[in-house]
Amino acid sequence: MKFTITREQLQEGLAAVAAAIPAKTTLPVLANVLVEASKQGGGLRLSGTDLDIAVSTTVPAEVDADGAVTLPAKKLIDIARELPSGPVRVTAAGEARVSIESGRSKFKLLGLPREEFPSFPAVKFEKAWKAAAGVVHKLVGHVAFAASTEESRPILNGVLWELRPDRMRMVATNGHRLAKMDVPATGGSTADLIVPPKALEQIRRLYAGDAEIELAKSDNHIGFRAGGTLVYSRLIEGPYPNYEQVIPRENDKQATVDKAAMAAALRRMSVVASDQTHRIRLAFAGGNVKFSVQTPDLGEAQDELAVTYEGEPLEIGFNAMYLLEILKYMPTDEVRITFKAPERAATIEPVGWNDPASYMALVMPLRLVD
Amino acid sequence: MSVVARARVQLLAGNVADQIAAGEVVERPASVVKELVENALDAGPQTVRVELEDGGKTLIRVSDDGAGMDREDARLALQRHATSKIRTAADLIGVATFGFRGEALPAIASVSRFELETCGDGDAATRIRVTGGRVESEAESVRQRGTTVTVRGLFYNTPARRKFLRATATETRAAVEALTVLALTRPDVAFALTSDGRGLLDCPPAARLIDRVGALWGAELAETLLAVSHRAGPLEVTGFAQRPAQARPAGRKGYVFVRGRPIRDPFILRAAEAGYRSTIAPGDRPSLLLFLELPGDAVDVNVHPTKLEARFRDKFFVEKVVEEAVREALAPLDSAAPLGGAGFQVSGAWFQTEGSAHAASGIPLDLFGARSLTPDTRHQTPLLQVFETYILFQADQGVAIVDQHSAHERVLYEDVMRQLSGDGAPAQRLLLPLTLDFAPAELDAIEAHRELLARIGYEIEPFSGRSIVVHTAPNPHPRFEAARCLQELVADLAGGRFGGWQNRLERFAATYACRAAIKAGQTLEADEMRQLIVRLLSATLPAHDVHGRPSMVQLPKEELERRFGRT
């Protein structure tokens, strides 16, 4: 193996795969980056994985001799950072060992044989779906936060990605709150994928907004491709719970509120709310919502906000953190909240969003005790 | 009727009356030891020695270096109802000396070959020999200040009683026990006991009670004891209570003293054990050593000839205060076991951060103590999680090590007890109701605990057959797994875990706390650790979990210094 690459290209490639390489691992080879030089491939392929997610990227390099090796990722990144700007020559120097030279700097680095590196899932891109990266970023950015982090229902740890001929949809929930976004699409086909949020984060990080992402799946893996960079991830096995059934259609009370004012009031109430449950009480009536919180052994607080409210007066309890989180992702200054009853789901939607996408969040109330 | 000869009523001869009294007071050698040592202690000695032969059946000798008596007093002392300790009936109220009835010496003398040798200050010594209650001789003798009483051939003239004496080893053990109890009341007096020439007990005078405890039962036991010191109204409770984690099902020591006098009162011990509620494993019995001080008119000790019982004017008040006293002793963080050396105080100020200041409000904070800490160290005491189970941090005087599961269990237990007795826990409605299957016994347990389950946040409805639907769930922490917690909780309830717990609410709370708490092996974020420690420090019994294990151990700085040879 022998190739020459600019220090900047090397750094760029390493930065792309670095995030997929685990900091701590029981399998030593996972701390390494796979370096593959190929004349035919037209450059250098760098890959890293933590066995859940794999990232692989190609950067231009002058390849004199094909070859592959794995090298300690952290050391290679440190070397690339500390080298002066200019061409870097990398040459195989025996079994799983390379020499790295740039100007008058010389390094010899010990690695592990290429055979020890796990192979990537066999995902075929021939029949790939296509999606604009910007659209995917928008979906991920508004939905992934709602996925569950506790491990008892693995399916809820994933984000449901529905591909339909005319639209794409993402849904995530932890059983207490849910986020859902639709965007129109054309020419797609039909598939339901349950993707770990970590993989979606990689996509957001690696692909520029104007890129076109190809995605394809094998039996239990999904692959993403744009430019020279590939992301593979394990898929979570379905079926995803029937979320459509729990999205309320009969909420007959609705409030339109200023997002910033509401968030500020919620934050004020949270100061006195219990650290564990963050329980606050909202009372909607007429043109007003009254916030109140009572925590034994600590104290209480009240606040009030003018809103546009239609419907019978309603008192309802919420976990303030869930509301604040949802408000944070709402893209407009005003939001609409709808209710049915104190023990039924409330929905939150943007008001006047000038976007082809449609977005909604749902949050379950907390039981109120009188 | 005719068979029974009609007898005339007669006054009994003195020695007969004495033998009858002996039946009450002198039961076995141990009671002789008790009576004689009590007399010796009332004489204000520095040292009391006891010699036994053949478990006291052949010889009991008690000598002291106290005030002694002159010949006149010595003669009188052997008469019934002769005492130096009270004069009028009014003196009986609040009597402070051990003896006062004036029965012991004549009673013992009436059933043995008895010898009294005594010497008061500046008097000539006197030796009086009595056999079976009859004075045999009275002579001058030579002795230092003090008194020696020798009892030979106990019950030689009452063969029925003699027959009931137990094996030598048993009688020896009883005598040692009798002396032990008295040694606890007077740590300032040296005690020694030899049996057939072998030293069984040797306690030098001690400045502190705990040193006396160490001399009697070994330093190992003494180190497991926590000081009790509590006052409520006229009643003061002092002494020692064992750390819950070190209590064992057998071999506990339980002693109660009222106004310095040992008494047997199972109710007071039971009240003290009630103070251990929720900190101790069912079946474990903690060692207890309790001294109750209260005004003389609030208690009557003259209930029983051997004075082993006491009657309190307000028994329930006494029991309540004893329970509080024990609970108070278990509350400080240093009631958790230290790793060698003495414990130290972990102050709540250490974990005060702006966001959590209120959480620590349960701890009395030293008003001025916090000034010595710079704000930086105060706000950022580093927390280190090891083995994904323990949290280490530096405290004022050492390193505190917290078990994350035990600590969380304690915190949740106290929360849940509040919720069960108060207005219930907040319950998160579930978007996707959980459907869970249970065994028939478990369904019964759910039915029996439906109300309690609802209060902690589980609203459950029967679904079909063995399934139930859960509509709301508690959400006590972000890692909480509602379905798994419910399954484990119900299995425990059905399986009778914590069955040793008397109180149904407490049993339920402990079971839930155990199942809802974070587990060993979970990696915690820095924030989570901090919050856990803050909440633990504001719990009422932070140092103990609900299974009778410690939630925290301490590695005192002194101990580190000792190990590294820095002292």
Interface residues (C-beta under 8 A of the other chain):
Chain A: T149 E150 E151 S152 R153 T173 G175 H176 R177 L178 P241 Y243 V246 S274 D275 Q276 T277 R279 P296 D297 L298 G317 N319 E343 A345 L362 M364 P365 L366 R367 V369 D370
Chain B: S356 H358 A359 S361 G362 D415 R418 G422 D423 G424 A425 P426 A427 Q428 R429 L430 L431 L432 G457 E459 T472 N475 P476 H477 P478 R479 F480 E481 A482 A483 R484 Q531 R535
